[in-house]
């Protein structure tokens, strides 16, 4: 992460106000990675990272389930869904941690977040990516902290009202404080890793969305076909990289979240089960956290697919508009005069729809290709 900061600081002379914001975002990301102990830049840090993972994602849940199961407690302090909760959180933490560790070792933070590609994009894309980077760190807190506050309140209530019933070692209060602290650390660690992996996927997708939106401006100015095609191929290559990089994580998340929620549904809807806040409250928090992570991934994949389809539709409409309003010359090339809006849309054709439109769609009816007739029909057809 120090290399990224140095690289961005070297560009601060050209745009100091913007770069200072980038450095702030990189610092926030570095703090976030350190928070969940994912900094594996050296051997001892990697060992510390894996040690904390086995402690909080494996050791604490196992001890919590088998030692503090409290099968002899009253109805309010029994935890019939604890096995499903601990297993679900630990499995998703393991999936996220293994993938993040692999990405960190193979690509590094700079390549993984495509920071090395920002030099080839416009200032608008850089600024939007910096804002999204800062927004992702805020979203992590927004998604995790409310659920953690609810989990903390439940866990403190469980220990405070179950004193004497819950097993302990040595001093009652010291044992409860230590076990409660370890359980809360384990919960926020496992939840944060899964949400962080989902947000990193959202972040990389948003960069490509910004690039696609910037790419759409090629059709509004005089541009060579080779330039449009080269930029389009670069974006497609990056999209393919993202797809291959995250496909296992997304597929495993989709399958396992669906399986865990289906099992939770079967357990809670049994005829012999009494579902109440005391028994099923923690299960609800676990389900909310897992569904949020999956929702972030699916929403990001849907948005980037939608933008890619919009670019295809925009190119097709650009080609149609230019073909309708162009005329042939002896050499087969069309003139380079600028097209006015009245020439683009044929009279009597109503392209507006009564249906609600998506404001984020790139292919809107108000977009007019200004220099569409600077490229010959054959080149436009080949590009399409």
TORKOL-4160 file (C-alpha; in steps of 0.2 Angstrom, whole numbers, padded with zeros to 4 digits, m for minus):
384
<pt num="1" X="0000" Y="0000" Z="0000"/>
<pt num="2" X="0015" Y="0012" Z="0002"/>
<pt num="3" X="0019" Y="0010" Z="m0016"/>
<pt num="4" X="0001" Y="0016" Z="m0021"/>
<pt num="5" X="0003" Y="0031" Z="m0010"/>
<pt num="6" X="0020" Y="0036" Z="m0017"/>
<pt num="7" X="0013" Y="0034" Z="m0035"/>
<pt num="8" X="m0002" Y="0045" Z="m0032"/>
<pt num="9" X="0009" Y="0058" Z="m0022"/>
<pt num="10" X="0020" Y="0059" Z="m0037"/>
<pt num="11" X="0005" Y="0065" Z="m0047"/>
<pt num="12" X="0000" Y="0078" Z="m0034"/>
<pt num="13" X="0008" Y="0092" Z="m0043"/>
<pt num="14" X="m0004" Y="0091" Z="m0058"/>
<pt num="15" X="m0020" Y="0090" Z="m0047"/>
<pt num="16" X="m0016" Y="0092" Z="m0029"/>
<pt num="17" X="m0034" Y="0093" Z="m0023"/>
<pt num="18" X="m0039" Y="0077" Z="m0031"/>
<pt num="19" X="m0024" Y="0067" Z="m0026"/>
<pt num="20" X="m0025" Y="0072" Z="m0008"/>
<pt num="21" X="m0042" Y="0063" Z="m0008"/>
<pt num="22" X="m0035" Y="0048" Z="m0016"/>
<pt num="23" X="m0021" Y="0046" Z="m0003"/>
<pt num="24" X="m0035" Y="0048" Z="0010"/>
<pt num="25" X="m0045" Y="0034" Z="0002"/>
<pt num="26" X="m0029" Y="0022" Z="0001"/>
<pt num="27" X="m0026" Y="0025" Z="0019"/>
<pt num="28" X="m0044" Y="0021" Z="0024"/>
<pt num="29" X="m0042" Y="0005" Z="0014"/>
<pt num="30" X="m0026" Y="0000" Z="0022"/>
<pt num="31" X="m0033" Y="0003" Z="0039"/>
<pt num="32" X="m0048" Y="m0008" Z="0034"/>
<pt num="33" X="m0036" Y="m0022" Z="0028"/>
<pt num="34" X="m0026" Y="m0021" Z="0044"/>
<pt num="35" X="m0043" Y="m0021" Z="0054"/>
<pt num="36" X="m0047" Y="m0038" Z="0048"/>
<pt num="37" X="m0029" Y="m0044" Z="0048"/>
<pt num="38" X="m0027" Y="m0046" Z="0029"/>
<pt num="39" X="m0010" Y="m0037" Z="0027"/>
<pt num="40" X="0001" Y="m0052" Z="0021"/>
<pt num="41" X="0015" Y="m0041" Z="0014"/>
<pt num="42" X="0028" Y="m0050" Z="0024"/>
<pt num="43" X="0031" Y="m0067" Z="0032"/>
<pt num="44" X="0027" Y="m0063" Z="0050"/>
<pt num="45" X="0012" Y="m0053" Z="0045"/>
<pt num="46" X="0006" Y="m0068" Z="0035"/>
<pt num="47" X="0008" Y="m0079" Z="0050"/>
<pt num="48" X="m0001" Y="m0067" Z="0061"/>
<pt num="49" X="m0015" Y="m0066" Z="0048"/>
<pt num="50" X="m0017" Y="m0084" Z="0048"/>
<pt num="51" X="m0016" Y="m0086" Z="0066"/>
<pt num="52" X="m0029" Y="m0074" Z="0070"/>
<pt num="53" X="m0040" Y="m0082" Z="0057"/>
<pt num="54" X="m0039" Y="m0099" Z="0065"/>
<pt num="55" X="m0042" Y="m0091" Z="0082"/>
<pt num="56" X="m0057" Y="m0081" Z="0078"/>
<pt num="57" X="m0065" Y="m0091" Z="0064"/>
<pt num="58" X="m0061" Y="m0109" Z="0070"/>
<pt num="59" X="m0056" Y="m0110" Z="0088"/>
<pt num="60" X="m0068" Y="m0097" Z="0096"/>
<pt num="61" X="m0083" Y="m0104" Z="0087"/>
<pt num="62" X="m0079" Y="m0122" Z="0092"/>
<pt num="63" X="m0076" Y="m0118" Z="0110"/>
<pt num="64" X="m0092" Y="m0107" Z="0110"/>
<pt num="65" X="m0103" Y="m0120" Z="0104"/>
<pt num="66" X="m0097" Y="m0135" Z="0113"/>
<pt num="67" X="m0092" Y="m0127" Z="0130"/>
<pt num="68" X="m0105" Y="m0113" Z="0131"/>
<pt num="69" X="m0120" Y="m0123" Z="0123"/>
<pt num="70" X="m0130" Y="m0121" Z="0139"/>
<pt num="71" X="m0141" Y="m0136" Z="0136"/>
<pt num="72" X="m0147" Y="m0135" Z="0155"/>
<pt num="73" X="m0151" Y="m0117" Z="0154"/>
<pt num="74" X="m0169" Y="m0110" Z="0154"/>
<pt num="75" X="m0178" Y="m0108" Z="0138"/>
<pt num="76" X="m0173" Y="m0090" Z="0135"/>
<pt num="77" X="m0154" Y="m0095" Z="0136"/>
<pt num="78" X="m0154" Y="m0110" Z="0125"/>
<pt num="79" X="m0147" Y="m0109" Z="0108"/>
<pt num="80" X="m0154" Y="m0122" Z="0097"/>
<pt num="81" X="m0148" Y="m0114" Z="0081"/>
<pt num="82" X="m0130" Y="m0110" Z="0087"/>
<pt num="83" X="m0123" Y="m0124" Z="0076"/>
<pt num="84" X="m0130" Y="m0117" Z="0060"/>
<pt num="85" X="m0125" Y="m0100" Z="0065"/>
<pt num="86" X="m0107" Y="m0104" Z="0069"/>
<pt num="87" X="m0105" Y="m0115" Z="0054"/>
<pt num="88" X="m0112" Y="m0103" Z="0042"/>
<pt num="89" X="m0101" Y="m0088" Z="0048"/>
<pt num="90" X="m0085" Y="m0098" Z="0049"/>
<pt num="91" X="m0088" Y="m0106" Z="0031"/>
<pt num="92" X="m0091" Y="m0089" Z="0023"/>
<pt num="93" X="m0076" Y="m0082" Z="0033"/>
<pt num="94" X="m0065" Y="m0096" Z="0027"/>
<pt num="95" X="m0071" Y="m0093" Z="0009"/>
<pt num="96" X="m0068" Y="m0075" Z="0009"/>
<pt num="97" X="m0051" Y="m0076" Z="0019"/>
<pt num="98" X="m0044" Y="m0089" Z="0007"/>
<pt num="99" X="m0049" Y="m0079" Z="m0009"/>
<pt num="100" X="m0043" Y="m0062" Z="m0002"/>
<pt num="101" X="m0026" Y="m0070" Z="0004"/>
<pt num="102" X="m0024" Y="m0078" Z="m0013"/>
<pt num="103" X="m0028" Y="m0062" Z="m0022"/>
<pt num="104" X="m0016" Y="m0052" Z="m0011"/>
<pt num="105" X="m0002" Y="m0064" Z="m0014"/>
<pt num="106" X="m0004" Y="m0066" Z="m0033"/>
<pt num="107" X="m0009" Y="m0048" Z="m0038"/>
<pt num="108" X="m0005" Y="m0036" Z="m0023"/>
<pt num="109" X="m0017" Y="m0022" Z="m0019"/>
<pt num="110" X="m0012" Y="m0011" Z="m0033"/>
<pt num="111" X="m0015" Y="m0023" Z="m0047"/>
<pt num="112" X="m0030" Y="m0031" Z="m0038"/>
<pt num="113" X="m0039" Y="m0014" Z="m0037"/>
<pt num="114" X="m0033" Y="m0009" Z="m0055"/>
<pt num="115" X="m0024" Y="0006" Z="m0048"/>
<pt num="116" X="m0010" Y="0003" Z="m0060"/>
<pt num="117" X="m0023" Y="0006" Z="m0074"/>
<pt num="118" X="m0029" Y="0023" Z="m0068"/>
<pt num="119" X="m0016" Y="0032" Z="m0078"/>
<pt num="120" X="m0024" Y="0027" Z="m0095"/>
<pt num="121" X="m0042" Y="0033" Z="m0090"/>
<pt num="122" X="m0049" Y="0051" Z="m0089"/>
<pt num="123" X="m0049" Y="0062" Z="m0074"/>
<pt num="124" X="m0068" Y="0060" Z="m0072"/>
<pt num="125" X="m0065" Y="0041" Z="m0070"/>
<pt num="126" X="m0051" Y="0043" Z="m0058"/>
<pt num="127" X="m0062" Y="0055" Z="m0047"/>
<pt num="128" X="m0077" Y="0044" Z="m0048"/>
<pt num="129" X="m0066" Y="0029" Z="m0043"/>
<pt num="130" X="m0058" Y="0038" Z="m0028"/>
<pt num="131" X="m0076" Y="0043" Z="m0022"/>
<pt num="132" X="m0082" Y="0025" Z="m0024"/>
<pt num="133" X="m0066" Y="0019" Z="m0014"/>
<pt num="134" X="m0070" Y="0030" Z="0000"/>
<pt num="135" X="m0089" Y="0025" Z="m0001"/>
<pt num="136" X="m0085" Y="0007" Z="0000"/>
<pt num="137" X="m0076" Y="0009" Z="0017"/>
<pt num="138" X="m0091" Y="0018" Z="0023"/>
<pt num="139" X="m0103" Y="0005" Z="0017"/>
<pt num="140" X="m0093" Y="m0008" Z="0026"/>
<pt num="141" X="m0096" Y="0001" Z="0043"/>
<pt num="142" X="m0114" Y="0004" Z="0038"/>
<pt num="143" X="m0117" Y="m0014" Z="0035"/>
<pt num="144" X="m0107" Y="m0022" Z="0049"/>
<pt num="145" X="m0109" Y="m0010" Z="0064"/>
<pt num="146" X="m0128" Y="m0010" Z="0066"/>
<pt num="147" X="m0128" Y="m0029" Z="0066"/>
<pt num="148" X="m0113" Y="m0029" Z="0078"/>
<pt num="149" X="m0122" Y="m0017" Z="0090"/>
<pt num="150" X="m0137" Y="m0029" Z="0090"/>
<pt num="151" X="m0126" Y="m0044" Z="0092"/>
<pt num="152" X="m0117" Y="m0035" Z="0107"/>
<pt num="153" X="m0133" Y="m0031" Z="0115"/>
<pt num="154" X="m0139" Y="m0049" Z="0114"/>
<pt num="155" X="m0123" Y="m0056" Z="0120"/>
<pt num="156" X="m0122" Y="m0045" Z="0135"/>
<pt num="157" X="m0140" Y="m0048" Z="0139"/>
<pt num="158" X="m0137" Y="m0067" Z="0138"/>
<pt num="159" X="m0122" Y="m0067" Z="0150"/>
<pt num="160" X="m0130" Y="m0054" Z="0162"/>
<pt num="161" X="m0146" Y="m0063" Z="0164"/>
<pt num="162" X="m0139" Y="m0081" Z="0163"/>
<pt num="163" X="m0126" Y="m0079" Z="0177"/>
<pt num="164" X="m0124" Y="m0095" Z="0186"/>
<pt num="165" X="m0132" Y="m0106" Z="0172"/>
<pt num="166" X="m0119" Y="m0103" Z="0159"/>
<pt num="167" X="m0103" Y="m0113" Z="0162"/>
<pt num="168" X="m0087" Y="m0104" Z="0167"/>
<pt num="169" X="m0070" Y="m0106" Z="0173"/>
<pt num="170" X="m0062" Y="m0098" Z="0189"/>
<pt num="171" X="m0070" Y="m0082" Z="0192"/>
<pt num="172" X="m0087" Y="m0080" Z="0186"/>
<pt num="173" X="m0087" Y="m0062" Z="0180"/>
<pt num="174" X="m0069" Y="m0063" Z="0173"/>
<pt num="175" X="m0073" Y="m0079" Z="0163"/>
<pt num="176" X="m0089" Y="m0071" Z="0156"/>
<pt num="177" X="m0080" Y="m0055" Z="0151"/>
<pt num="178" X="m0067" Y="m0064" Z="0142"/>
<pt num="179" X="m0078" Y="m0076" Z="0133"/>
<pt num="180" X="m0091" Y="m0063" Z="0128"/>
<pt num="181" X="m0076" Y="m0052" Z="0121"/>
<pt num="182" X="m0069" Y="m0066" Z="0111"/>
<pt num="183" X="m0086" Y="m0071" Z="0104"/>
<pt num="184" X="m0090" Y="m0053" Z="0099"/>
<pt num="185" X="m0073" Y="m0052" Z="0091"/>
<pt num="186" X="m0075" Y="m0068" Z="0082"/>
<pt num="187" X="m0093" Y="m0062" Z="0075"/>
<pt num="188" X="m0087" Y="m0045" Z="0069"/>
<pt num="189" X="m0071" Y="m0053" Z="0061"/>
<pt num="190" X="m0080" Y="m0066" Z="0051"/>
<pt num="191" X="m0094" Y="m0055" Z="0046"/>
<pt num="192" X="m0082" Y="m0041" Z="0041"/>
<pt num="193" X="m0072" Y="m0052" Z="0030"/>
<pt num="194" X="m0087" Y="m0058" Z="0020"/>
<pt num="195" X="m0094" Y="m0041" Z="0018"/>
<pt num="196" X="m0077" Y="m0034" Z="0013"/>
<pt num="197" X="m0074" Y="m0047" Z="m0001"/>
<pt num="198" X="m0091" Y="m0042" Z="m0008"/>
<pt num="199" X="m0088" Y="m0024" Z="m0007"/>
<pt num="200" X="m0071" Y="m0026" Z="m0016"/>
<pt num="201" X="m0080" Y="m0035" Z="m0030"/>
<pt num="202" X="m0092" Y="m0020" Z="m0031"/>
<pt num="203" X="m0078" Y="m0008" Z="m0031"/>
<pt num="204" X="m0069" Y="m0016" Z="m0046"/>
<pt num="205" X="m0086" Y="m0017" Z="m0055"/>
<pt num="206" X="m0089" Y="0001" Z="m0052"/>
<pt num="207" X="m0073" Y="0006" Z="m0060"/>
<pt num="208" X="m0078" Y="m0003" Z="m0076"/>
<pt num="209" X="m0095" Y="0005" Z="m0075"/>
<pt num="210" X="m0086" Y="0022" Z="m0075"/>
<pt num="211" X="m0076" Y="0017" Z="m0089"/>
<pt num="212" X="m0091" Y="0011" Z="m0099"/>
<pt num="213" X="m0100" Y="0028" Z="m0096"/>
<pt num="214" X="m0084" Y="0037" Z="m0101"/>
<pt num="215" X="m0083" Y="0026" Z="m0117"/>
<pt num="216" X="m0101" Y="0031" Z="m0122"/>
<pt num="217" X="m0094" Y="0048" Z="m0125"/>
<pt num="218" X="m0084" Y="0042" Z="m0140"/>
<pt num="219" X="m0100" Y="0041" Z="m0150"/>
<pt num="220" X="m0103" Y="0060" Z="m0147"/>
<pt num="221" X="m0087" Y="0066" Z="m0154"/>
<pt num="222" X="m0077" Y="0064" Z="m0170"/>
<pt num="223" X="m0067" Y="0048" Z="m0166"/>
<pt num="224" X="m0058" Y="0035" Z="m0177"/>
<pt num="225" X="m0065" Y="0018" Z="m0177"/>
<pt num="226" X="m0048" Y="0011" Z="m0172"/>
<pt num="227" X="m0048" Y="0021" Z="m0156"/>
<pt num="228" X="m0066" Y="0016" Z="m0151"/>
<pt num="229" X="m0062" Y="m0003" Z="m0155"/>
<pt num="230" X="m0045" Y="m0002" Z="m0145"/>
<pt num="231" X="m0054" Y="0005" Z="m0130"/>
<pt num="232" X="m0068" Y="m0007" Z="m0131"/>
<pt num="233" X="m0056" Y="m0022" Z="m0132"/>
<pt num="234" X="m0047" Y="m0015" Z="m0116"/>
<pt num="235" X="m0063" Y="m0014" Z="m0106"/>
<pt num="236" X="m0068" Y="m0031" Z="m0112"/>
<pt num="237" X="m0052" Y="m0039" Z="m0107"/>
<pt num="238" X="m0053" Y="m0031" Z="m0089"/>
<pt num="239" X="m0071" Y="m0037" Z="m0088"/>
<pt num="240" X="m0065" Y="m0055" Z="m0092"/>
<pt num="241" X="m0051" Y="m0053" Z="m0079"/>
<pt num="242" X="m0064" Y="m0048" Z="m0066"/>
<pt num="243" X="m0076" Y="m0062" Z="m0071"/>
<pt num="244" X="m0062" Y="m0076" Z="m0069"/>
<pt num="245" X="m0055" Y="m0068" Z="m0053"/>
<pt num="246" X="m0072" Y="m0068" Z="m0044"/>
<pt num="247" X="m0082" Y="m0082" Z="m0052"/>
<pt num="248" X="m0078" Y="m0095" Z="m0038"/>
<pt num="249" X="m0081" Y="m0083" Z="m0024"/>
<pt num="250" X="m0098" Y="m0078" Z="m0031"/>
<pt num="251" X="m0103" Y="m0095" Z="m0036"/>
<pt num="252" X="m0099" Y="m0102" Z="m0018"/>
<pt num="253" X="m0107" Y="m0088" Z="m0010"/>
<pt num="254" X="m0123" Y="m0090" Z="m0020"/>
<pt num="255" X="m0124" Y="m0109" Z="m0017"/>
<pt num="256" X="m0120" Y="m0108" Z="0001"/>
<pt num="257" X="m0130" Y="m0094" Z="0006"/>
<pt num="258" X="m0145" Y="m0102" Z="m0002"/>
<pt num="259" X="m0141" Y="m0118" Z="0007"/>
<pt num="260" X="m0139" Y="m0110" Z="0024"/>
<pt num="261" X="m0156" Y="m0100" Z="0022"/>
<pt num="262" X="m0165" Y="m0116" Z="0016"/>
<pt num="263" X="m0158" Y="m0126" Z="0031"/>
<pt num="264" X="m0163" Y="m0111" Z="0043"/>
<pt num="265" X="m0180" Y="m0111" Z="0035"/>
<pt num="266" X="m0183" Y="m0130" Z="0038"/>
<pt num="267" X="m0176" Y="m0128" Z="0056"/>
<pt num="268" X="m0188" Y="m0114" Z="0061"/>
<pt num="269" X="m0203" Y="m0121" Z="0053"/>
<pt num="270" X="m0203" Y="m0138" Z="0061"/>
<pt num="271" X="m0219" Y="m0141" Z="0071"/>
<pt num="272" X="m0210" Y="m0145" Z="0087"/>
<pt num="273" X="m0200" Y="m0129" Z="0086"/>
<pt num="274" X="m0205" Y="m0113" Z="0096"/>
<pt num="275" X="m0198" Y="m0098" Z="0087"/>
<pt num="276" X="m0195" Y="m0082" Z="0098"/>
<pt num="277" X="m0183" Y="m0068" Z="0099"/>
<pt num="278" X="m0172" Y="m0076" Z="0112"/>
<pt num="279" X="m0169" Y="m0091" Z="0102"/>
<pt num="280" X="m0170" Y="m0085" Z="0084"/>
<pt num="281" X="m0163" Y="m0067" Z="0086"/>
<pt num="282" X="m0145" Y="m0072" Z="0083"/>
<pt num="283" X="m0150" Y="m0083" Z="0068"/>
<pt num="284" X="m0159" Y="m0068" Z="0060"/>
<pt num="285" X="m0143" Y="m0057" Z="0062"/>
<pt num="286" X="m0133" Y="m0070" Z="0054"/>
<pt num="287" X="m0145" Y="m0072" Z="0039"/>
<pt num="288" X="m0146" Y="m0053" Z="0037"/>
<pt num="289" X="m0127" Y="m0052" Z="0036"/>
<pt num="290" X="m0125" Y="m0066" Z="0023"/>
<pt num="291" X="m0139" Y="m0060" Z="0012"/>
<pt num="292" X="m0132" Y="m0043" Z="0012"/>
<pt num="293" X="m0115" Y="m0049" Z="0006"/>
<pt num="294" X="m0123" Y="m0060" Z="m0008"/>
<pt num="295" X="m0135" Y="m0045" Z="m0013"/>
<pt num="296" X="m0120" Y="m0034" Z="m0015"/>
<pt num="297" X="m0112" Y="m0046" Z="m0027"/>
<pt num="298" X="m0127" Y="m0050" Z="m0037"/>
<pt num="299" X="m0132" Y="m0031" Z="m0038"/>
<pt num="300" X="m0114" Y="m0027" Z="m0045"/>
<pt num="301" X="m0114" Y="m0041" Z="m0058"/>
<pt num="302" X="m0132" Y="m0035" Z="m0064"/>
<pt num="303" X="m0127" Y="m0017" Z="m0065"/>
<pt num="304" X="m0111" Y="m0020" Z="m0075"/>
<pt num="305" X="m0120" Y="m0032" Z="m0087"/>
<pt num="306" X="m0134" Y="m0019" Z="m0089"/>
<pt num="307" X="m0120" Y="m0006" Z="m0094"/>
<pt num="308" X="m0112" Y="m0018" Z="m0106"/>
<pt num="309" X="m0129" Y="m0021" Z="m0114"/>
<pt num="310" X="m0132" Y="m0002" Z="m0115"/>
<pt num="311" X="m0116" Y="0001" Z="m0124"/>
<pt num="312" X="m0121" Y="m0012" Z="m0137"/>
<pt num="313" X="m0138" Y="m0004" Z="m0139"/>
<pt num="314" X="m0130" Y="0013" Z="m0140"/>
<pt num="315" X="m0118" Y="0008" Z="m0154"/>
<pt num="316" X="m0132" Y="0000" Z="m0164"/>
<pt num="317" X="m0142" Y="0016" Z="m0163"/>
<pt num="318" X="m0127" Y="0026" Z="m0167"/>
<pt num="319" X="m0125" Y="0016" Z="m0183"/>
<pt num="320" X="m0143" Y="0017" Z="m0188"/>
<pt num="321" X="m0144" Y="0035" Z="m0185"/>
<pt num="322" X="m0129" Y="0039" Z="m0195"/>
<pt num="323" X="m0135" Y="0027" Z="m0209"/>
<pt num="324" X="m0152" Y="0035" Z="m0211"/>
<pt num="325" X="m0144" Y="0053" Z="m0212"/>
<pt num="326" X="m0129" Y="0049" Z="m0223"/>
<pt num="327" X="m0127" Y="0050" Z="m0242"/>
<pt num="328" X="m0114" Y="0042" Z="m0253"/>
<pt num="329" X="m0100" Y="0050" Z="m0262"/>
<pt num="330" X="m0090" Y="0044" Z="m0276"/>
<pt num="331" X="m0076" Y="0037" Z="m0265"/>
<pt num="332" X="m0088" Y="0029" Z="m0254"/>
<pt num="333" X="m0085" Y="0040" Z="m0239"/>
<pt num="334" X="m0097" Y="0051" Z="m0230"/>
<pt num="335" X="m0094" Y="0070" Z="m0227"/>
<pt num="336" X="m0088" Y="0076" Z="m0211"/>
<pt num="337" X="m0101" Y="0090" Z="m0208"/>
<pt num="338" X="m0109" Y="0090" Z="m0191"/>
<pt num="339" X="m0126" Y="0082" Z="m0190"/>
<pt num="340" X="m0140" Y="0093" Z="m0181"/>
<pt num="341" X="m0153" Y="0085" Z="m0170"/>
<pt num="342" X="m0167" Y="0087" Z="m0183"/>
<pt num="343" X="m0157" Y="0076" Z="m0195"/>
<pt num="344" X="m0155" Y="0062" Z="m0183"/>
<pt num="345" X="m0173" Y="0058" Z="m0179"/>
<pt num="346" X="m0184" Y="0055" Z="m0193"/>
<pt num="347" X="m0200" Y="0065" Z="m0192"/>
<pt num="348" X="m0216" Y="0056" Z="m0186"/>
<pt num="349" X="m0205" Y="0043" Z="m0176"/>
<pt num="350" X="m0209" Y="0044" Z="m0157"/>
<pt num="351" X="m0195" Y="0035" Z="m0148"/>
<pt num="352" X="m0202" Y="0041" Z="m0131"/>
<pt num="353" X="m0210" Y="0028" Z="m0120"/>
<pt num="354" X="m0224" Y="0029" Z="m0107"/>
<pt num="355" X="m0214" Y="0017" Z="m0096"/>
<pt num="356" X="m0203" Y="0022" Z="m0082"/>
<pt num="357" X="m0185" Y="0024" Z="m0088"/>
<pt num="358" X="m0169" Y="0020" Z="m0079"/>
<pt num="359" X="m0160" Y="0036" Z="m0076"/>
<pt num="360" X="m0143" Y="0026" Z="m0076"/>
<pt num="361" X="m0146" Y="0019" Z="m0093"/>
<pt num="362" X="m0133" Y="0024" Z="m0106"/>
<pt num="363" X="m0144" Y="0021" Z="m0121"/>
<pt num="364" X="m0157" Y="0035" Z="m0119"/>
<pt num="365" X="m0167" Y="0042" Z="m0132"/>
<pt num="366" X="m0160" Y="0060" Z="m0129"/>
<pt num="367" X="m0143" Y="0055" Z="m0134"/>
<pt num="368" X="m0138" Y="0061" Z="m0152"/>
<pt num="369" X="m0122" Y="0056" Z="m0161"/>
<pt num="370" X="m0116" Y="0072" Z="m0166"/>
<pt num="371" X="m0101" Y="0067" Z="m0177"/>
<pt num="372" X="m0109" Y="0050" Z="m0183"/>
<pt num="373" X="m0107" Y="0053" Z="m0201"/>
<pt num="374" X="m0088" Y="0056" Z="m0200"/>
<pt num="375" X="m0086" Y="0037" Z="m0202"/>
<pt num="376" X="m0090" Y="0027" Z="m0217"/>
<pt num="377" X="m0104" Y="0014" Z="m0217"/>
<pt num="378" X="m0092" Y="m0001" Z="m0219"/>
<pt num="379" X="m0082" Y="0005" Z="m0204"/>
<pt num="380" X="m0097" Y="0008" Z="m0193"/>
<pt num="381" X="m0104" Y="m0009" Z="m0198"/>
<pt num="382" X="m0088" Y="m0018" Z="m0194"/>
<pt num="383" X="m0087" Y="m0009" Z="m0177"/>
<pt num="384" X="m0105" Y="m0014" Z="m0173"/>
